[in-house]
Amino acid sequence: MIIILQAIILGIVQGLTEYIPISSSAHLIIVPWLFHWQDPVLTNLAFDVALHMGTLLAVLWFFAADWARLVRAFLASLVERKIGGNLDRRLAWFLVIGCIPGGIAGVLAESKIDRLFHQANVPISSTAIFILAAIIVLLALALLAAERYASHIREVNSLTLKDTLIIGFAQALAVFPGVSRSGSTITAGLALGLKRDAAARFSFLLGAPIIAGAGLKSAWDLFRQSQAGAGLPQTDWILFAAGFLAAALSGYLCIRWLLGYLQKNSTNVFVYYRWALAALIVVVALIRG
């Protein structure tokens, strides 16, 4: 029961931090490290797949009507071979183009970076914790600058191809734990003058293909492991189901809350949270030696 509770907690952490700009990858490293959770199942590739699929379900569920409209528009643009002045067609293509930098970065660098921060059955080093803290602080500074010095007046339908590429390259930085996919893209959107809720909405839509791609890649790696005789026992699947459901539900509620929150409030609370989190993990790392 304790391991199931840990799986649920990690699912909730994934669901909340995937969309709030505070870094899900950092929290999935920090939470087990803080509480000395060392069960290998919870650091297994299959569990990672379950959590990612949970947050993917959340964003598909919340934006179901948008996705149906955008998919129709994208297919229509292929059939008719034109985009024209149709806003849905343009947004659909911007989402495709905006995912390219992140996809390339994930293929080329994610596994190498992940080995520093997150290996099954290997405790994270103090050096990696200090690097993680520095990354968390730097993104907070960038978010604070975008919040204070940009005018947040633009809607999503005002985005240009140049804007999309800038946000897409910002998303590519999320291969580094602590940057945060939503944090980097919301920060870039704010810096380009998007309204806070508009920046978050585009961030969530842009992140869905990346989350799906990461989940499918992990699922393929898991399949290859199972073919090589390294599959997981059936008794572990209850942990994956618990993590998946917790991530999906918390992710959905988080998206709903954040879009409403940003209509009336700034992102400063997330800046302060990142600084406090960085200070906490540095202090704990120093105490543990």
C-alpha positions, -999 to +999 in steps of 0.1 A: +000+000+000+029+024+007+043+019-028+008+025-043+005+057-023+039+068-036+028+061-072-003+082-067+017+110-052+041+110-081+012+109-105-003+140-089+031+157-089+035+149-126+000+162-134+004+194-115+040+203-125+036+194-162+014+224-167+023+248-139+056+264-149+077+248-122+091+217-140+077+182-138+110+166-145+127+184-116+099+175-092+100+138-102+137+138-094+133+159-062+104+142-045+118+107-044+152+122-035+138+142-006+119+113+009+143+085+001+119+066-021+140+040-038+116+014-051+129+005-086+094+003-101+088+040-095+120+049-114+113+024-142+107+034-178+072+019-178+062+041-149+075+071-167+054+061-197+023+058-175+028+093-161+034+109-195+003+092-210-017+105-180-008+141-186-013+136-224-049+124-217-054+155-195-046+180-223-065+160-249-095+158-227-095+194-217-090+208-252-110+180-270-131+205-290-100+225-300-082+194-311-111+182-332-113+216-349-076+218-354-072+183-368-101+189-393-084+222-403-050+205-407-064+177-429-084+202-450-052+222-456-035+191-469-064+181-491-068+217-505-031+224-504-036+258-489-039+276-456-052+309-467-066+332-440-081+303-420-070+308-384-075+272-374-054+260-403-026+285-395-026+275-358-026+238-367+005+243-388+021+265-362+017+236-337+034+212-361+063+236-369+067+246-332+072+210-321+101+204-345+129+220-323+117+202-292+115+169-311+150+172-324+164+181-290+146+152-274+160+127-299+196+141-298+201+151-262+174+139-238+189+104-230+223+119-224+211+146-201+187+122-183+217+099-173+231+127-152+198+133-133+177+102-134+190+066-135+171+037-120+185+024-088+213+051-088+210+079-062+212+114-077+245+131-069+249+164-050+265+179-081+234+171-101+212+186-074+232+219-075+230+220-113+193+214-110+189+242-085+208+266-108+186+258-138+154+263-116+167+297-106+177+308-141+143+300-156+126+318-127+147+349-136+137+346-173+100+343-163+102+373-140+118+394-168+091+384-193+064+391-167+077+426-158+091+440-191+067+428-218+033+441-226+008+412-224-018+423-249-017+397-278-040+368-284-030+334-298-044+343-332-019+371-336+011+346-335+034+347-365+058+320-379+087+338-362+069+338-328+061+301-332+098+292-339+109+313-309+085+295-286+094+261-302+131+267-295+122+277-260+104+243-256+135+225-268+153+238-237+130+216-216+153+187-222+172+201-192+154+191-159+144+222-141+137+243-171+101+231-175+084+227-208+054+248-199+078+273-181+100+279-211+071+282-236+050+304-213+080+326-206+087+329-244+050+337-250+050+364-224+082+379-237+065+381-272+036+400-257+010+373-254-016+376-227-009+353-198-037+329-204-031+330-241+006+321-236-005+292-213-031+280-238-006+279-267+019+262-244-005+234-235-015+228-271+021+229-283+032+205-256+007+177-264+026+164-295+059+165-275+044+147-246+029+121-270+062+117-288+082+113-255+056+088-243+056+068-276+094+067-276+095+054-240+068+029-249+089+017-278+120+014-256+099-006-231+087-029-258+122-036-269+132-044-233+103-068-230+113-085-262+148-089-248+133-106-217+135-075-194+097-071-191+080-061-159+059-085-137+022-082-140+019-072-103+035-039-111+008-028-135-014-016-106+012+010-098+012+022-134-025+025-134-025+044-101+001+068-115-016+072-148-050+080-133-035+104-107-016+122-135-046+125-158-070+138-132-045+162-115-033+174-149-069+182-161-077+201-129-044+219-131-050+231-167-085+243-158-072+262-127-042+278-143-060+292-173-085+308-150-058+320-126-037+337-153-067+357-166-064+378-134-030+372-119+007+373-128+031+345-128+051+359-099+040+332-075+057+306-097+089+326-098+090+328-060+081+291-057+110+281-080+134+302-059+122+286-027+124+251-042+160+257-053+170+270-019+154+240-002+172+213-023+205+231-020+202+232+018+191+196+020+220+186-003+245+205+019+231+189+051+234+154+036+269+161+024 
